[in-house]
Amino acid sequence: MPDLTGRRGLVTGVTGGIGEHTALELARSGAEVILAGRSEEKLSAVVDDIRRTLPNAVLRPVVMDLADLASVRRAAAEASAYGPLDILVNNAGVMATPARRTADGFDLQMGTNHFGHFALTGLLLPQLVASGSARVVTLASQMHRVARSVPVTDPRVDHGGYNKWRSYGQSKLANLLFMLELDRGARAADLPITSVGAHPGYAATNLMSAGLGMHGRTAEGSIIQAATRVLAQPAEMGALPSLMAATMPGLPGGAYLGPSGPGEMRGAPTIVRTSRQARDPELAAALWRVSEEATGVTYP
């Protein structure tokens, strides 16, 4: 990783394994890091953990719940007060949760994983532009490949037939559609922003267990947890695609990074491909319009 002294980054979801490791390594390379997470108590614990390794790290904890747009707005205003932003890592997410709604009436997975980050990035756009050369990293997943499309109607309307894995796949496809549309828009508007994506492969974090745990104790959850203990790579390895996406010099806009091993499940990071649906500009434009209407956050 290059020297990041004098640069400022913001990482969402730092109270999980990949987010904390991403923040730690950005700080280790000299960056000032804004740490965003839902729980003030857990944020304090992460700050303490990082400072045990890096006593002189400049860390700025910011409480933010991506499932509540009012919280996103407050957090964006707080983060903006620190000045220009060089790196934004949209890392936080939920996975395979029961059918629940956010504070704004969105499906919990789509609302947290996509709409929350769409709003945050738009609200931080002036700080990203002010840096003169910003990198926005949006975390996706191999699960984006299971989604044929994403809903582009009013996200507050419940059409029924909820499936936790389909909803998660749609939210991850939405992440990539957003990433690529942000890249197209930034280039068209000549903004000094490079938008890229990453996925961690199969990494041992609490993301899956937290979502499945909301269903109570189930056979499915027990099997998946057992498989994770045996097959998943450590969270430190899962963070490497995000770190490469955030810091690799000369990385082109629209690049997507993931593990280089079989099935992109584990291994050192490299540039990988998205699904065909993720590269659909018409679907991306439709999702963008819905996202602006739903969040009230508009981009130039």
PyMOL commands that set and color helices and strands:
alter all, ss='L'
color gray80, all
select helices_A, chain A and resi 17-28+40-53+69-80+108-123+125-130+142-146+164-188+207-213+219-231+235-238+240-247+262-264+277-279+281-295
alter helices_A, ss='H'
color red, helices_A
select strands_A, chain A and resi 8-12+32-37+59-63+87-90+134-139+193-198+256-259+269-271
alter strands_A, ss='S'
color yellow, strands_A
deselect
rebuild
show_as cartoon
